[in-house]
Amino acid sequence: MSDKFDLCVPCAAALFEQGSRMRKVREVPNVKLTCSRCGRRRYGATYQTDGGTALEGKKA
């Protein structure tokens, strides 16, 4: 089962460093979103995970 999350750039980078397996689903230039991990409104993209991520059930 794969989940989709809106992540800001710093949170996505931190999850990649932790070894989470994610891929970008949607990225629109110069768009702000509310991050599913930290809750801040920042620039980012929507990512799809294959499981095993550090996010607890917060979906886009």
Secondary structure as the mmCIF struct_conf table of DSSP 4:
data_model
#
loop_
_struct_conf.conf_type_id
_struct_conf.id
_struct_conf.beg_label_comp_id
_struct_conf.beg_label_asym_id
_struct_conf.beg_label_seq_id
_struct_conf.end_label_comp_id
_struct_conf.end_label_asym_id
_struct_conf.end_label_seq_id
STRN STRN1 ASP A 3 CYS A 8
HELX_RH_AL_P HELX_RH_AL_P1 VAL A 9 GLU A 17
TURN_TY1_P TURN_TY1_P1 GLN A 18 GLY A 19
STRN STRN2 MET A 22 ARG A 26
TURN_TY1_P TURN_TY1_P2 PRO A 29 ASN A 30
STRN STRN3 LYS A 32 THR A 34
TURN_TY1_P TURN_TY1_P3 SER A 36 CYS A 38
STRN STRN4 ARG A 41 THR A 49
BEND BEND1 GLY A 51 GLY A 51
BEND BEND2 ALA A 54 ALA A 54
BEND BEND3 GLY A 57 GLY A 57
#
